[in-house]
């Protein structure tokens, strides 16, 4: 017979077990975001940015080798000047990070 404690623990854990798994990040969507929003300032794939930036932000390849996914997530969630706040969704941030990670 199941003890009351085991039953209570199972009932507490049930919602956690029923939560959907997070969706996988979409590398292709991340690349599209990078080309749409980031390529004006950053070199995203070895090409040149379309505008000249006085100080020059780091390339995505540099970002990929210097920041881990958690650091990227924190930065993209709360960017600082001169980077604009693009108000990316969590899914967009995950997609962009997935793309950046492919550049290592």
Biopython code that builds the backbone (N, CA, C, O; Angstrom):
import numpy as np
from Bio.PDB.StructureBuilder import StructureBuilder

atoms = [
    (1, "UNK", "N", (0.848, -1.179, 0.000)),
    (1, "UNK", "CA", (0.000, 0.000, 0.000)),
    (1, "UNK", "C", (0.896, 1.246, 0.000)),
    (1, "UNK", "O", (1.930, 1.276, 0.667)),
    (2, "UNK", "N", (0.493, 2.251, -0.741)),
    (2, "UNK", "CA", (1.264, 3.490, -0.864)),
    (2, "UNK", "C", (1.049, 4.331, 0.389)),
    (2, "UNK", "O", (-0.076, 4.510, 0.856)),
    (3, "UNK", "N", (2.149, 4.838, 0.916)),
    (3, "UNK", "CA", (2.037, 5.689, 2.105)),
    (3, "UNK", "C", (1.474, 7.052, 1.725)),
    (3, "UNK", "O", (1.523, 7.460, 0.565)),
    (4, "UNK", "N", (0.946, 7.739, 2.715)),
    (4, "UNK", "CA", (0.411, 9.080, 2.474)),
    (4, "UNK", "C", (1.497, 10.026, 1.993)),
    (4, "UNK", "O", (1.238, 10.897, 1.164)),
    (5, "UNK", "N", (2.701, 9.865, 2.501)),
    (5, "UNK", "CA", (3.806, 10.746, 2.101)),
    (5, "UNK", "C", (4.173, 10.535, 0.631)),
    (5, "UNK", "O", (4.432, 11.495, -0.095)),
    (6, "UNK", "N", (4.191, 9.285, 0.206)),
    (6, "UNK", "CA", (4.506, 9.001, -1.192)),
    (6, "UNK", "C", (3.415, 9.545, -2.109)),
    (6, "UNK", "O", (3.706, 10.087, -3.175)),
    (7, "UNK", "N", (2.181, 9.399, -1.699)),
    (7, "UNK", "CA", (1.069, 9.919, -2.485)),
    (7, "UNK", "C", (1.118, 11.442, -2.557)),
    (7, "UNK", "O", (0.899, 12.020, -3.621)),
    (8, "UNK", "N", (1.403, 12.091, -1.436)),
    (8, "UNK", "CA", (1.500, 13.553, -1.412)),
    (8, "UNK", "C", (2.637, 14.026, -2.314)),
    (8, "UNK", "O", (2.482, 15.002, -3.048)),
    (9, "UNK", "N", (3.778, 13.338, -2.263)),
    (9, "UNK", "CA", (4.912, 13.704, -3.115)),
    (9, "UNK", "C", (4.558, 13.533, -4.583)),
    (9, "UNK", "O", (4.922, 14.369, -5.410)),
    (10, "UNK", "N", (3.862, 12.471, -4.912)),
    (10, "UNK", "CA", (3.462, 12.231, -6.299)),
    (10, "UNK", "C", (2.512, 13.325, -6.779)),
    (10, "UNK", "O", (2.620, 13.783, -7.917)),
    (11, "UNK", "N", (1.597, 13.741, -5.935)),
    (11, "UNK", "CA", (0.664, 14.797, -6.316)),
    (11, "UNK", "C", (1.364, 16.138, -6.503)),
    (11, "UNK", "O", (0.978, 16.931, -7.361)),
    (12, "UNK", "N", (2.395, 16.391, -5.697)),
    (12, "UNK", "CA", (3.153, 17.642, -5.832)),
    (12, "UNK", "C", (3.968, 17.629, -7.127)),
    (12, "UNK", "O", (4.088, 18.659, -7.790)),
    (13, "UNK", "N", (4.526, 16.481, -7.491)),
    (13, "UNK", "CA", (5.372, 16.381, -8.681)),
    (13, "UNK", "C", (4.581, 16.234, -9.979)),
    (13, "UNK", "O", (5.134, 16.456, -11.056)),
    (14, "UNK", "N", (3.319, 15.870, -9.905)),
    (14, "UNK", "CA", (2.519, 15.632, -11.092)),
    (14, "UNK", "C", (2.495, 16.816, -12.057)),
    (14, "UNK", "O", (2.698, 16.612, -13.254)),
    (15, "UNK", "N", (2.255, 18.053, -11.589)),
    (15, "UNK", "CA", (2.263, 19.177, -12.544)),
    (15, "UNK", "C", (3.606, 19.353, -13.248)),
    (15, "UNK", "O", (3.647, 19.711, -14.425)),
    (16, "UNK", "N", (4.689, 19.106, -12.542)),
    (16, "UNK", "CA", (6.022, 19.230, -13.141)),
    (16, "UNK", "C", (6.195, 18.188, -14.242)),
    (16, "UNK", "O", (6.737, 18.488, -15.306)),
    (17, "UNK", "N", (5.739, 16.978, -13.990)),
    (17, "UNK", "CA", (5.875, 15.905, -14.970)),
    (17, "UNK", "C", (4.989, 16.122, -16.194)),
    (17, "UNK", "O", (5.302, 15.638, -17.281)),
    (18, "UNK", "N", (3.897, 16.841, -16.021)),
    (18, "UNK", "CA", (2.972, 17.072, -17.122)),
    (18, "UNK", "C", (3.301, 18.310, -17.955)),
    (18, "UNK", "O", (2.694, 18.520, -19.006)),
    (19, "UNK", "N", (4.256, 19.135, -17.502)),
    (19, "UNK", "CA", (4.628, 20.331, -18.251)),
    (19, "UNK", "C", (5.272, 19.914, -19.575)),
    (19, "UNK", "O", (6.030, 18.945, -19.616)),
    (20, "UNK", "N", (4.974, 20.643, -20.659)),
    (20, "UNK", "CA", (5.597, 20.294, -21.938)),
    (20, "UNK", "C", (7.092, 20.574, -21.908)),
    (20, "UNK", "O", (7.557, 21.499, -21.242)),
    (21, "UNK", "N", (7.820, 19.763, -22.633)),
    (21, "UNK", "CA", (9.261, 20.000, -22.751)),
    (21, "UNK", "C", (9.479, 21.284, -23.534)),
    (21, "UNK", "O", (8.706, 21.594, -24.440)),
    (22, "UNK", "N", (10.523, 22.037, -23.196)),
    (22, "UNK", "CA", (10.766, 23.265, -23.946)),
    (22, "UNK", "C", (11.027, 22.935, -25.410)),
    (22, "UNK", "O", (11.653, 21.928, -25.743)),
    (23, "UNK", "N", (10.532, 23.807, -26.266)),
    (23, "UNK", "CA", (10.738, 23.612, -27.699)),
    (23, "UNK", "C", (12.215, 23.764, -28.024)),
    (23, "UNK", "O", (12.920, 24.570, -27.417)),
    (24, "UNK", "N", (12.663, 22.993, -28.970)),
    (24, "UNK", "CA", (14.058, 23.090, -29.394)),
    (24, "UNK", "C", (14.270, 24.402, -30.116)),
    (24, "UNK", "O", (13.409, 24.875, -30.859)),
    (25, "UNK", "N", (15.417, 24.970, -29.883)),
    (25, "UNK", "CA", (15.761, 26.214, -30.574)),
    (25, "UNK", "C", (15.937, 25.916, -32.058)),
    (25, "UNK", "O", (16.367, 24.828, -32.441)),
    (26, "UNK", "N", (15.605, 26.882, -32.871)),
    (26, "UNK", "CA", (15.641, 26.744, -34.325)),
    (26, "UNK", "C", (16.819, 27.554, -34.866)),
    (26, "UNK", "O", (16.765, 28.783, -34.911)),
    (27, "UNK", "N", (17.873, 26.865, -35.272)),
    (27, "UNK", "CA", (19.089, 27.517, -35.766)),
    (27, "UNK", "C", (18.786, 28.376, -36.995)),
    (27, "UNK", "O", (19.280, 29.498, -37.107)),
    (28, "UNK", "N", (17.981, 27.854, -37.908)),
    (28, "UNK", "CA", (17.655, 28.609, -39.128)),
    (28, "UNK", "C", (16.904, 29.896, -38.793)),
    (28, "UNK", "O", (17.152, 30.940, -39.395)),
    (29, "UNK", "N", (15.983, 29.816, -37.830)),
    (29, "UNK", "CA", (15.265, 31.028, -37.404)),
    (29, "UNK", "C", (16.234, 32.006, -36.749)),
    (29, "UNK", "O", (16.108, 33.217, -36.928)),
    (30, "UNK", "N", (17.200, 31.490, -35.994)),
    (30, "UNK", "CA", (18.212, 32.352, -35.383)),
    (30, "UNK", "C", (19.068, 33.048, -36.416)),
    (30, "UNK", "O", (19.416, 34.218, -36.256)),
    (31, "UNK", "N", (19.409, 32.337, -37.475)),
    (31, "UNK", "CA", (20.191, 32.962, -38.547)),
    (31, "UNK", "C", (19.373, 34.051, -39.240)),
    (31, "UNK", "O", (19.901, 35.116, -39.559)),
    (32, "UNK", "N", (18.091, 33.787, -39.473)),
    (32, "UNK", "CA", (17.236, 34.810, -40.087)),
    (32, "UNK", "C", (17.162, 36.055, -39.203)),
    (32, "UNK", "O", (17.232, 37.177, -39.704)),
    (33, "UNK", "N", (17.021, 35.858, -37.890)),
    (33, "UNK", "CA", (17.005, 36.999, -36.961)),
    (33, "UNK", "C", (18.318, 37.770, -37.039)),
    (33, "UNK", "O", (18.326, 39.000, -37.087)),
    (34, "UNK", "N", (19.420, 37.037, -37.051)),
    (34, "UNK", "CA", (20.735, 37.678, -37.111)),
    (34, "UNK", "C", (20.868, 38.526, -38.373)),
    (34, "UNK", "O", (21.361, 39.652, -38.322)),
    (35, "UNK", "N", (20.431, 37.985, -39.494)),
    (35, "UNK", "CA", (20.525, 38.722, -40.756)),
    (35, "UNK", "C", (19.587, 39.931, -40.762)),
    (35, "UNK", "O", (19.912, 40.973, -41.332)),
    (36, "UNK", "N", (18.429, 39.785, -40.128)),
    (36, "UNK", "CA", (17.448, 40.874, -40.108)),
    (36, "UNK", "C", (17.844, 41.982, -39.148)),
    (36, "UNK", "O", (17.764, 43.157, -39.508)),
    (37, "UNK", "N", (18.271, 41.642, -37.930)),
    (37, "UNK", "CA", (18.465, 42.641, -36.880)),
    (37, "UNK", "C", (19.919, 42.921, -36.520)),
    (37, "UNK", "O", (20.231, 44.011, -36.042)),
    (38, "UNK", "N", (20.803, 41.973, -36.736)),
    (38, "UNK", "CA", (22.160, 42.112, -36.204)),
    (38, "UNK", "C", (23.210, 42.467, -37.250)),
    (38, "UNK", "O", (24.238, 43.062, -36.923)),
    (39, "UNK", "N", (22.956, 42.104, -38.508)),
    (39, "UNK", "CA", (23.962, 42.251, -39.557)),
    (39, "UNK", "C", (24.296, 43.696, -39.883)),
    (39, "UNK", "O", (25.314, 43.952, -40.526)),
    (40, "UNK", "N", (23.475, 44.652, -39.462)),
    (40, "UNK", "CA", (23.799, 46.055, -39.712)),
    (40, "UNK", "C", (24.989, 46.525, -38.886)),
    (40, "UNK", "O", (25.661, 47.492, -39.248)),
    (41, "UNK", "N", (25.246, 45.848, -37.789)),
    (41, "UNK", "CA", (26.351, 46.264, -36.911)),
    (41, "UNK", "C", (27.405, 45.169, -36.739)),
    (41, "UNK", "O", (28.600, 45.460, -36.700)),
    (42, "UNK", "N", (26.970, 43.923, -36.637)),
    (42, "UNK", "CA", (27.875, 42.798, -36.382)),
    (42, "UNK", "C", (28.202, 42.065, -37.667)),
    (42, "UNK", "O", (27.374, 41.978, -38.574)),
    (43, "UNK", "N", (29.415, 41.540, -37.739)),
    (43, "UNK", "CA", (29.746, 40.567, -38.769)),
    (43, "UNK", "C", (29.180, 39.252, -38.243)),
    (43, "UNK", "O", (29.607, 38.762, -37.197)),
    (44, "UNK", "N", (28.220, 38.683, -38.966)),
    (44, "UNK", "CA", (27.575, 37.488, -38.437)),
    (44, "UNK", "C", (28.078, 36.194, -39.059)),
    (44, "UNK", "O", (27.909, 35.126, -38.470)),
    (45, "UNK", "N", (28.695, 36.266, -40.241)),
    (45, "UNK", "CA", (29.101, 35.018, -40.891)),
    (45, "UNK", "C", (30.385, 35.142, -41.705)),
    (45, "UNK", "O", (30.621, 34.352, -42.619)),
    (46, "UNK", "N", (31.185, 36.098, -41.385)),
    (46, "UNK", "CA", (32.420, 36.296, -42.138)),
    (46, "UNK", "C", (32.320, 37.404, -43.164)),
    (46, "UNK", "O", (33.334, 37.862, -43.691)),
    (47, "UNK", "N", (31.091, 37.839, -43.453)),
    (47, "UNK", "CA", (30.903, 38.954, -44.379)),
    (47, "UNK", "C", (31.065, 40.270, -43.648)),
    (47, "UNK", "O", (31.361, 40.288, -42.453)),
    (48, "UNK", "N", (30.877, 41.343, -44.340)),
    (48, "UNK", "CA", (31.014, 42.669, -43.738)),
    (48, "UNK", "C", (29.654, 43.201, -43.300)),
    (48, "UNK", "O", (28.635, 42.869, -43.906)),
    (49, "UNK", "N", (29.629, 44.020, -42.260)),
    (49, "UNK", "CA", (28.369, 44.662, -41.911)),
    (49, "UNK", "C", (27.977, 45.644, -43.003)),
    (49, "UNK", "O", (28.828, 46.124, -43.753)),
    (50, "UNK", "N", (26.694, 45.937, -43.087)),
    (50, "UNK", "CA", (26.225, 46.825, -44.148)),
    (50, "UNK", "C", (26.418, 48.290, -43.801)),
    (50, "UNK", "O", (26.286, 49.145, -44.677)),
    (51, "UNK", "N", (26.725, 48.605, -42.552)),
    (51, "UNK", "CA", (27.011, 49.981, -42.163)),
    (51, "UNK", "C", (28.349, 50.013, -41.443)),
    (51, "UNK", "O", (28.826, 48.990, -40.952)),
    (52, "UNK", "N", (28.945, 51.181, -41.385)),
    (52, "UNK", "CA", (30.220, 51.339, -40.696)),
    (52, "UNK", "C", (29.967, 51.755, -39.260)),
    (52, "UNK", "O", (29.299, 52.757, -39.004)),
    (53, "UNK", "N", (30.492, 51.000, -38.341)),
    (53, "UNK", "CA", (30.355, 51.292, -36.922)),
    (53, "UNK", "C", (31.700, 51.812, -36.429)),
    (53, "UNK", "O", (32.740, 51.190, -36.648)),
    (54, "UNK", "N", (31.663, 52.954, -35.767)),
    (54, "UNK", "CA", (32.891, 53.614, -35.345)),
    (54, "UNK", "C", (33.786, 52.701, -34.505)),
    (54, "UNK", "O", (34.970, 52.547, -34.806)),
    (55, "UNK", "N", (33.236, 52.104, -33.472)),
    (55, "UNK", "CA", (34.038, 51.294, -32.565)),
    (55, "UNK", "C", (34.096, 49.841, -33.013)),
    (55, "UNK", "O", (35.080, 49.148, -32.753)),
    (56, "UNK", "N", (33.080, 49.392, -33.664)),
    (56, "UNK", "CA", (33.058, 48.024, -34.163)),
    (56, "UNK", "C", (32.672, 47.004, -33.114)),
    (56, "UNK", "O", (33.515, 46.611, -32.308)),
    (57, "UNK", "N", (31.416, 46.560, -33.097)),
    (57, "UNK", "CA", (31.006, 45.515, -32.169)),
    (57, "UNK", "C", (31.643, 44.186, -32.566)),
    (57, "UNK", "O", (32.050, 44.024, -33.716)),
    (58, "UNK", "N", (31.736, 43.244, -31.652)),
    (58, "UNK", "CA", (32.398, 41.973, -31.964)),
    (58, "UNK", "C", (31.608, 41.173, -32.997)),
    (58, "UNK", "O", (30.387, 41.287, -33.104)),
    (59, "UNK", "N", (32.345, 40.361, -33.752)),
    (59, "UNK", "CA", (31.689, 39.462, -34.696)),
    (59, "UNK", "C", (30.961, 38.374, -33.909)),
    (59, "UNK", "O", (31.258, 38.136, -32.738)),
    (60, "UNK", "N", (30.018, 37.726, -34.558)),
    (60, "UNK", "CA", (29.301, 36.636, -33.895)),
    (60, "UNK", "C", (30.248, 35.490, -33.568)),
    (60, "UNK", "O", (30.067, 34.814, -32.555)),
    (61, "UNK", "N", (31.254, 35.262, -34.408)),
    (61, "UNK", "CA", (32.217, 34.199, -34.116)),
    (61, "UNK", "C", (32.980, 34.515, -32.825)),
    (61, "UNK", "O", (33.228, 33.620, -32.016)),
    (62, "UNK", "N", (33.350, 35.777, -32.634)),
    (62, "UNK", "CA", (34.017, 36.188, -31.400)),
    (62, "UNK", "C", (33.085, 36.013, -30.213)),
    (62, "UNK", "O", (33.488, 35.503, -29.168)),
    (63, "UNK", "N", (31.848, 36.433, -30.376)),
    (63, "UNK", "CA", (30.852, 36.287, -29.304)),
    (63, "UNK", "C", (30.700, 34.807, -28.948)),
    (63, "UNK", "O", (30.642, 34.452, -27.771)),
    (64, "UNK", "N", (30.635, 33.947, -29.963)),
    (64, "UNK", "CA", (30.446, 32.513, -29.742)),
    (64, "UNK", "C", (31.575, 31.905, -28.927)),
    (64, "UNK", "O", (31.348, 30.990, -28.136)),
    (65, "UNK", "N", (32.788, 32.406, -29.113)),
    (65, "UNK", "CA", (33.926, 31.825, -28.398)),
    (65, "UNK", "C", (34.145, 32.443, -27.018)),
    (65, "UNK", "O", (34.869, 31.882, -26.197)),
    (66, "UNK", "N", (33.529, 33.588, -26.760)),
    (66, "UNK", "CA", (33.781, 34.276, -25.483)),
    (66, "UNK", "C", (32.642, 34.208, -24.485)),
    (66, "UNK", "O", (32.867, 34.372, -23.286)),
    (67, "UNK", "N", (31.425, 33.969, -24.951)),
    (67, "UNK", "CA", (30.276, 33.939, -24.048)),
    (67, "UNK", "C", (29.591, 32.579, -24.114)),
    (67, "UNK", "O", (29.429, 32.003, -25.190)),
    (68, "UNK", "N", (29.193, 32.079, -22.956)),
    (68, "UNK", "CA", (28.442, 30.828, -22.947)),
    (68, "UNK", "C", (26.959, 31.135, -23.170)),
    (68, "UNK", "O", (26.560, 32.297, -23.105)),
    (69, "UNK", "N", (26.143, 30.123, -23.430)),
    (69, "UNK", "CA", (24.724, 30.376, -23.702)),
    (69, "UNK", "C", (23.997, 31.139, -22.589)),
    (69, "UNK", "O", (23.129, 31.962, -22.880)),
    (70, "UNK", "N", (24.330, 30.887, -21.345)),
    (70, "UNK", "CA", (23.694, 31.617, -20.243)),
    (70, "UNK", "C", (24.042, 33.099, -20.264)),
    (70, "UNK", "O", (23.183, 33.947, -20.027)),
    (71, "UNK", "N", (25.295, 33.407, -20.547)),
    (71, "UNK", "CA", (25.716, 34.804, -20.638)),
    (71, "UNK", "C", (25.060, 35.494, -21.830)),
    (71, "UNK", "O", (24.642, 36.648, -21.733)),
    (72, "UNK", "N", (24.970, 34.787, -22.949)),
    (72, "UNK", "CA", (24.295, 35.343, -24.117)),
    (72, "UNK", "C", (22.821, 35.619, -23.808)),
    (72, "UNK", "O", (22.286, 36.668, -24.168)),
    (73, "UNK", "N", (22.173, 34.662, -23.136)),
    (73, "UNK", "CA", (20.755, 34.829, -22.798)),
    (73, "UNK", "C", (20.560, 36.054, -21.913)),
    (73, "UNK", "O", (19.640, 36.840, -22.137)),
    (74, "UNK", "N", (21.409, 36.221, -20.921)),
    (74, "UNK", "CA", (21.297, 37.380, -20.023)),
    (74, "UNK", "C", (21.513, 38.679, -20.799)),
    (74, "UNK", "O", (20.772, 39.644, -20.610)),
    (75, "UNK", "N", (22.511, 38.709, -21.661)),
    (75, "UNK", "CA", (22.790, 39.927, -22.414)),
    (75, "UNK", "C", (21.662, 40.261, -23.377)),
    (75, "UNK", "O", (21.245, 41.415, -23.464)),
    (76, "UNK", "N", (21.163, 39.262, -24.105)),
    (76, "UNK", "CA", (20.104, 39.519, -25.074)),
    (76, "UNK", "C", (18.776, 39.869, -24.402)),
    (76, "UNK", "O", (17.930, 40.538, -24.995)),
    (77, "UNK", "N", (18.603, 39.417, -23.175)),
    (77, "UNK", "CA", (17.382, 39.753, -22.436)),
    (77, "UNK", "C", (17.418, 41.186, -21.927)),
    (77, "UNK", "O", (16.378, 41.836, -21.819)),
    (78, "UNK", "N", (18.633, 41.689, -21.609)),
    (78, "UNK", "CA", (18.790, 43.039, -21.060)),
    (78, "UNK", "C", (20.014, 43.703, -21.686)),
    (78, "UNK", "O", (21.028, 43.892, -21.014)),
    (79, "UNK", "N", (19.924, 44.056, -22.965)),
    (79, "UNK", "CA", (21.097, 44.644, -23.626)),
    (79, "UNK", "C", (21.417, 46.035, -23.082)),
    (79, "UNK", "O", (20.561, 46.704, -22.503)),
    (80, "UNK", "N", (22.657, 46.451, -23.280)),
    (80, "UNK", "CA", (23.051, 47.791, -22.849)),
    (80, "UNK", "C", (23.509, 48.587, -24.067)),
    (80, "UNK", "O", (23.789, 48.024, -25.125)),
    (81, "UNK", "N", (23.578, 49.885, -23.900)),
    (81, "UNK", "CA", (23.974, 50.784, -24.988)),
    (81, "UNK", "C", (25.370, 50.430, -25.448)),
    (81, "UNK", "O", (26.168, 49.981, -24.626)),
    (82, "UNK", "N", (25.699, 50.597, -26.658)),
    (82, "UNK", "CA", (24.932, 51.171, -27.747)),
    (82, "UNK", "C", (24.021, 50.172, -28.451)),
    (82, "UNK", "O", (23.350, 50.538, -29.417)),
    (83, "UNK", "N", (23.977, 48.913, -27.992)),
    (83, "UNK", "CA", (23.102, 47.935, -28.636)),
    (83, "UNK", "C", (21.648, 48.266, -28.333)),
    (83, "UNK", "O", (21.290, 48.503, -27.179)),
    (84, "UNK", "N", (20.805, 48.281, -29.370)),
    (84, "UNK", "CA", (19.392, 48.595, -29.123)),
    (84, "UNK", "C", (18.685, 47.436, -28.431)),
    (84, "UNK", "O", (19.097, 46.283, -28.559)),
    (85, "UNK", "N", (17.632, 47.743, -27.706)),
    (85, "UNK", "CA", (16.803, 46.707, -27.095)),
    (85, "UNK", "C", (15.819, 46.245, -28.154)),
    (85, "UNK", "O", (14.873, 46.960, -28.485)),
    (86, "UNK", "N", (16.038, 45.060, -28.682)),
    (86, "UNK", "CA", (15.195, 44.547, -29.755)),
    (86, "UNK", "C", (13.919, 43.902, -29.231)),
    (86, "UNK", "O", (13.063, 43.499, -30.018)),
    (87, "UNK", "N", (13.783, 43.799, -27.915)),
    (87, "UNK", "CA", (12.611, 43.189, -27.284)),
    (87, "UNK", "C", (12.338, 41.807, -27.874)),
    (87, "UNK", "O", (11.221, 41.512, -28.301)),
    (88, "UNK", "N", (13.363, 40.972, -27.892)),
    (88, "UNK", "CA", (13.238, 39.621, -28.416)),
    (88, "UNK", "C", (12.455, 38.747, -27.444)),
    (88, "UNK", "O", (12.554, 38.918, -26.229)),
    (89, "UNK", "N", (11.684, 37.817, -27.978)),
    (89, "UNK", "CA", (10.975, 36.857, -27.138)),
    (89, "UNK", "C", (11.973, 35.813, -26.636)),
    (89, "UNK", "O", (13.100, 35.744, -27.124)),
    (90, "UNK", "N", (11.563, 35.018, -25.678)),
    (90, "UNK", "CA", (12.440, 33.943, -25.186)),
    (90, "UNK", "C", (12.792, 32.976, -26.301)),
    (90, "UNK", "O", (13.934, 32.530, -26.408)),
    (91, "UNK", "N", (11.806, 32.654, -27.133)),
    (91, "UNK", "CA", (12.054, 31.733, -28.246)),
    (91, "UNK", "C", (13.041, 32.336, -29.246)),
    (91, "UNK", "O", (13.919, 31.633, -29.747)),
    (92, "UNK", "N", (12.906, 33.618, -29.536)),
    (92, "UNK", "CA", (13.834, 34.278, -30.457)),
    (92, "UNK", "C", (15.240, 34.308, -29.886)),
    (92, "UNK", "O", (16.213, 34.100, -30.611)),
    (93, "UNK", "N", (15.350, 34.565, -28.600)),
    (93, "UNK", "CA", (16.667, 34.553, -27.946)),
    (93, "UNK", "C", (17.277, 33.162, -28.036)),
    (93, "UNK", "O", (18.461, 33.022, -28.343)),
    (94, "UNK", "N", (16.482, 32.140, -27.774)),
    (94, "UNK", "CA", (16.984, 30.760, -27.865)),
    (94, "UNK", "C", (17.428, 30.442, -29.289)),
    (94, "UNK", "O", (18.463, 29.805, -29.487)),
    (95, "UNK", "N", (16.650, 30.881, -30.282)),
    (95, "UNK", "CA", (17.016, 30.645, -31.674)),
    (95, "UNK", "C", (18.318, 31.360, -32.033)),
    (95, "UNK", "O", (19.182, 30.786, -32.695)),
    (96, "UNK", "N", (18.456, 32.598, -31.602)),
    (96, "UNK", "CA", (19.656, 33.379, -31.898)),
    (96, "UNK", "C", (20.883, 32.756, -31.228)),
    (96, "UNK", "O", (21.951, 32.679, -31.834)),
    (97, "UNK", "N", (20.729, 32.318, -29.996)),
    (97, "UNK", "CA", (21.834, 31.651, -29.291)),
    (97, "UNK", "C", (22.208, 30.357, -30.007)),
    (97, "UNK", "O", (23.391, 30.051, -30.158)),
    (98, "UNK", "N", (21.214, 29.600, -30.446)),
    (98, "UNK", "CA", (21.492, 28.349, -31.166)),
    (98, "UNK", "C", (22.305, 28.629, -32.421)),
    (98, "UNK", "O", (23.233, 27.886, -32.741)),
    (99, "UNK", "N", (21.960, 29.701, -33.134)),
    (99, "UNK", "CA", (22.722, 30.066, -34.334)),
    (99, "UNK", "C", (24.144, 30.480, -33.956)),
    (99, "UNK", "O", (25.105, 30.019, -34.572)),
    (100, "UNK", "N", (24.282, 31.328, -32.969)),
    (100, "UNK", "CA", (25.610, 31.795, -32.554)),
    (100, "UNK", "C", (26.482, 30.620, -32.131)),
    (100, "UNK", "O", (27.678, 30.597, -32.423)),
    (101, "UNK", "N", (25.893, 29.648, -31.448)),
    (101, "UNK", "CA", (26.655, 28.466, -31.002)),
    (101, "UNK", "C", (27.208, 27.654, -32.174)),
    (101, "UNK", "O", (28.214, 26.959, -32.026)),
    (102, "UNK", "N", (26.557, 27.737, -33.339)),
    (102, "UNK", "CA", (27.072, 26.992, -34.501)),
    (102, "UNK", "C", (28.339, 27.611, -35.057)),
    (102, "UNK", "O", (29.015, 26.987, -35.874)),
    (103, "UNK", "N", (28.678, 28.814, -34.639)),
    (103, "UNK", "CA", (29.831, 29.521, -35.182)),
    (103, "UNK", "C", (31.116, 29.268, -34.416)),
    (103, "UNK", "O", (32.156, 29.841, -34.744)),
    (104, "UNK", "N", (31.059, 28.426, -33.409)),
    (104, "UNK", "CA", (32.263, 28.127, -32.626)),
    (104, "UNK", "C", (33.272, 27.372, -33.452)),
    (104, "UNK", "O", (34.347, 27.035, -32.956)),
]
sb = StructureBuilder()
sb.init_structure("model")
sb.init_model(0)
sb.init_chain("A")
sb.init_seg("    ")
for serial, (resi, resn, name, xyz) in enumerate(atoms, 1):
    if name == "N":
        sb.init_residue(resn, " ", resi, " ")
    sb.init_atom(name, np.array(xyz, "f"), 0.0, 1.0, " ", f" {name:<3s}", serial, name[0])
structure = sb.get_structure()
